[in-house]
Amino acid sequence: MTIANWARAVAAAAVLATVLAGCGITSNQRGGSSNEADGTISGLRLMVPTGPGGGYDVTARTSAKAMEDAKIATNVRVFNLTGAGGTVGLQRLVNEKGTADLAMMMGLSVVGAVYANKSEATLTGTTPLARMIEEAGAVVVSKDSPYQTLEALVQAWKADPRKVIVGGGSSKGGTDYLLTMQLADAVGIDPKVVNYLPYDSGGELLPALLGNKVVFGASCYVEFLDQIRAGQLRVLAVTTDQRVPVLPEVPTAREQGVNLEFTNWRGFVAPPGISDSDRATLLGALDRLHRSDQWKQAIERNGWTDAYLAGDEFATFLTEQDQRVAGVLSKLGPS
């Protein structure tokens, strides 16, 4: 599919989603309704608040396919609504009060983007459903990069921080921004002088990495796993406490003397004001997804970590993440 055709398909999906949003819930046609005969839900829409090809997009589309393959749901539609680090999508979600056929893929980036963009819509105005996965942050360079180790890259970065362009698949306040600034702080670079170049998603960051438009990328390696396996990109470090199983040869940042641990997570939230029955149906579908063989295979294939946390526990986690991110951004100050 050409880029133009892809863009038209995404636009058409967004239009379709807007039309469907005006309809009421009916059995076997709208998310939140249940078919007792086969235990499936039908017509669920999954909104991705970033562009195609990034981590949110991949996770949402993988979730949709796994739900359909496991016969948990039918006719699942995924559409992208980009802008302002995910807060345009968040505003749309909050505006759809009581709409039970809609859920939004979100994660740490959206938490930060709310503050960075001074969004009127906040995650406290949503219905938390479940955290699904975690993944490691990583320092990634192209195959043509002169830097073979994290130590060599850090030396060059510290020598002239403003000259070293760091690419990330999120705007200020997002996951990759937070990873970059915490990495800078860990190696003794003032975050205020970091030359951070934001992209709307990992999908948009990828060409910049491959084309050496940035010196390195600070992002989640999973978004570039195919290119890493093909030898087009090289991972200098992961930011978990232990090496990741899909890249066992890549050392952690701590193994290389950088005291940094950073993980990203992703999950789903629904609009505010949905009924208890609709919430229970959506939670039930996600619980079945989490327990399905199809999802377990997807986790292994993508190098994710199972981090399932649902309902009220996820709501508590979101509150904690909100406080944590607010503290980090407050320390960084304006940039």
N, C-alpha and C positions, 0 to 999 in steps of 0.2 A: 504494500500500500504506500503511495506517495505521501509526502508531508501534507500536501494540499488536501488530498482525500481524507487523510487522518483528521485534519483540522475540521473539515466539513462534517465528518462523522461525529466528532466531539460536540460541535455546535448543534447538530441535529439531536443528539442525545440530551443536551441541556434544554432544548426547546421542548422535546417530548416530556422531560421531567417536569417542566413548568406547567404544561397542559394537564398532566396527570395529577399535579398537586391540587388542582381545583376540584377533584372528584372526592366523593365520600368513600368510606371503607365498606366494601361488600365482601361476603364470604368467597374465598378462593380467588380473589382478585387483588386484594390489598394486603400489604404487610401488616402484621399484627392480627390478621384473621387466620384461623386454623381449619384445616381440613381433617376432620376426625378419622376419615377412612384411611388416609395414608400418612398422617402426621406431618404434612408439609405446610409451609406458608407460601403464599404466592404474591408476586408483584412487589417484592421488596426493592427499594431504590437505595443504592449506596453512593453517597456523594464523596468525591475526592476533592479537597480544597486546594490542591496544587495541580501542576501540569502533568500530562501523560509521561510515563516512563520513570517517574521517581518512586521513592520508597512507599509513599502512601498509595500511589496508583497500583503498584505491583501487589501490595498487601491486600488492597480492596478487591482487585480482580482475582487474586488467588483465593481469597475468602469466598467470593461469589461462585467460582468454579467448584471449589470443594463442597460448598453447600448443595449445589445442584447435583454433583456426582454422588454425594452421599444421600440424596433424596430428602434433604432437610428443607429445601426451598426450590421453587420453580420460578422461571421468568424473573431472575434477579437482574436488575439494570444498574450498571455502574456509569456515572457521569462525572466530569470534571468541572469545577467552578473555581477558577483561580483568582488570586488577587490578595495583596497586603498580607503575605505570609500565611494565608489560610483564614484570615479573619473575615474576608468577603463571604466565604462559605459558611463560616460560623454565624454571621449575621443572618444569612438565608435560613439556616437551621433554626435559630432562635425565633425568627419571624413566623415559622411554620408551627406555631403552638398547636398541640393536640394531633398533629399529623403522625399517624402510627406506621406508615409504610416507608418512612425515611430514616436513615441512619448516616452518620458522617464518620469517615475514617479520620482519626486525628492522633496526635502524640505530643511529644515534648515541644516540637516546633510551634504548635498552635498555642501552647501555654505561654511561651515567650513572646509570640507575635501579638498577643492581646495587650501586653505592656508596651512593646516597642511601637505599636501603631495606635496606642491609646484607644483601643476598640471599645465601642459602647456595648457590643455583645461580648459576654464573658462565658466561660465554661460553667460557672455557677448557675447560669440560666438554661442549662441543658439537662437532659436526663442521662446520667452516666450508665452505660451498659457493661462494657467489659474491656479490660486490657488483655491483649492477645499474645503479643510477642515482645521480646527485647532483642537488641543486636548491638554488636560492638562498634564503637567509633574507630576510625582508622586514618592514618596518614598515607595518602596515595600519590604516586607520581607516574608519569608516562614511562614507557619502556626506553625512551630516548633521554630521560633525565640523567644528568651527571651524578645524581645522588643515589648511592647504593645503600646507605644506612641512615637511620634517624639522626645519629650523631653528626654526620657530615652535613645534613640538611640544616640542623639547628645551628651549627657553626656559621653557615652562610646567612641564615636568617638573623642571627644576633649581630652579625657584622653590619648589616644594612636592612633593618626591618621594613622600611618604607619601600625598598626596591623589590622585595620578595612579595609577589602577588599570591594570596591564598584564596582559592576558590571554595565556595560552599554552596550547597543546594538549598539554602534557606536565607531569608532576609534577616535583618537585625532582630535579635531576640530568639531566633529559631535554633534548632538543634545544632546545625553545623557552625553557626555563629558562636554559640556557647562553647562548643568543642574547641574552636579556634582560639577563642579568648582565654579559655582555661589552659590550653596547651601553651600559649604564649606566656601566661603567668607562671606556669610550672617550670619553664626554661629560663625565666628571668627577663622576659621582654615586656615592656609596658604595653598592655592591650590597646592603649589609646593611639599608639603609633603603628599598629598592625594594618597592613594594606589588604583588607578583606573585600573580595569581589563576590557579591551575592548573585545566585541564580535561583530561578523559581522552584527548581526541583533537581534531584539527582540526574534526571533525564536530560536537563538542559546543561548541567555541569559537565556531563560526560564528554561532549565534543570539545569543550575547552581543555579538559585534561588530555584528551587524545591529540589535540592540536597544539599543545604546549602554550596555550593562552594564559595559563596560570603556572606558577612554579610547583605548587602542590595543592592537593585537595584535602580538606579536612571534612570527612563525611563518614557515612556508614558503608563499609566495604560491600555489603550485600547488594547494594544498588549497581555495583560494577563487577559482580562475580563472574559473569560470562567473559568480560574483557580481561579480567585478572587471570582466569584459567587459560585464555587464549594467548597470554603473554603480552598483551597490549598495554597493560597497566601493571605497576609493581606496588605492593603494599610494604611500607617501611616499618609500620608498627600498628598494632591494635591496642585499644585502650581499656580492655577488660583486665581483671586480675590474673586470668590464666589465658593461655593461647586458645584460639578457637579451633574446633575440630575440623572445619572445612579448609583451614589454612594453617596446618600444624607447623609449617616451616617458618611462619612469621612470628617474630618475638613481640612480646608486649612492650609498651612504653617503659614500664617499670624495670623490665629486664635490661633496658638500655639506659638506665639511670634517670629517667624522667618520671617523677612522682605524680602520675595522673591516672585516674580511673574514671571512665565516662561511658555510659551506655544509653542508648536510645530505646524508646518503647513506642508501641502503637496500639490503638484500641478504637472502640466505637462509642459514640454518644448519640442520643436521639433527641428530637425536639422536646421542649418543655410541655407540660400539661397533658401528656398521653395518659390514658387510663391505666389503672393497676393491672387490668387484664391484658392490655396491649403490651405493657412493660414485661409482664411475666412471659408472654409469648415470644418476645424478642430475646429475652434472657434465656429462655428454653432453647431457642434455635442456636444461639451462640454457644451454649453449653454442649449441645449435641455436636456442633461443629468442632469444638475443642476436643471432644472424645472420639471423633471419627478417625478412621485410618487415613482418609484422604488428607485431613489436616496434618496429621502426624508426618505423613510423607512429604507434604509441602514444607513443613518446618525443617525437616532434614535436608531437603533439596535446596532450600534457600539459605541454609546456614543460620536460621533464626534460633532463638532460645525461647522455649515455652515459658510464658510469664502470665498465665491466665489468672485474672482477678476480676470478679464480677460483682455487679450490684452495689450494695452499700459499701463493701470493702473497696471497690474501685472508686467510689465517690470520695471516701476518706483519703485514698491515695492521691486523687486529683487535687484535693485541698493542700496536702503536704507538698506536692510538686509545685503548685502555685506559689506557695510561700518560699520555697527553695529558689525558684527562678527569679522571683521578685528581689530576693536578697542578692543574688549574683548580679543581676542587671543594675541594682542600686550601687554596688561596689564598682562596677565598670564605669558608671556615669555616662554622660552624653558623649557621642563620638561622631 
